[in-house]
Amino acid sequence: MKWAESSKGPGRSRSAAQRRTERRVLLMVIATELIVVVAMLGAFVAWPRIAPGSIAGSAPQQIAGRTVSGVVTGDQAIAQLRQMHGKGVGIQGGWIAHYDGGATIWYGTTSSEAEARALIESMTNRISQGNPTFQDLQTLTIQGTTIYTVTGQGQRHFYYYKGPVTVWIAAPRGAEEQFVREALTLVN
């Protein structure tokens, strides 16, 4: 389609109707492009902000040189976290992140700090009464947080609550301390 045809000569003139149609088409193209630009801008503004070093769900991409290899989220994560804590508990959300070297973090959210504390205390009581899977229950304080630690399944495990969040860490063998210290800072 020529936009600037000459009106001179036979067969070269455009009718007023043709010019109006061409203007409408041009306006529709411009309007469509504006809609696309506005939609893209809106999507960018609404896109969830993910902290550097994190992936969806706030699972850090890397802790102590160990890279995340998979993350479980949504209903599947909630089901696994509830099973871990015991049926009918108040886990409302969370994720499970698997890292290179056999490390795993189970991160669960509850409605309150009191509920998170009760879940951790319940797990601690069950372990202290004798548990075939986890033994050698100890308490540590790292970076002002009380952390319980046990051995089992070939590695050392650390668990705690912070506000309305419960965290269980199966630390990688040989890098336990560094992994847990970095996790305390990165996993909130």
Secondary structure, 3 states (H helix, E strand, C coil): CCCCCCCCCCCCCCCHHHHHHHHHHHHHHHHHHHHHHHHHHHHHHHCCCCCCCECHHHCECEECCEEEEEEEEHHHHHHHHHHHHCCCCCCCEEEEEEEHHHEEEEEEECCCHHHHHHHHHHHHHHHHCCCCCCEEEEEEEECCEEEEEEEECCEEEEEEEECCEEEEEECCCCCHHHHHHHHHHHCC
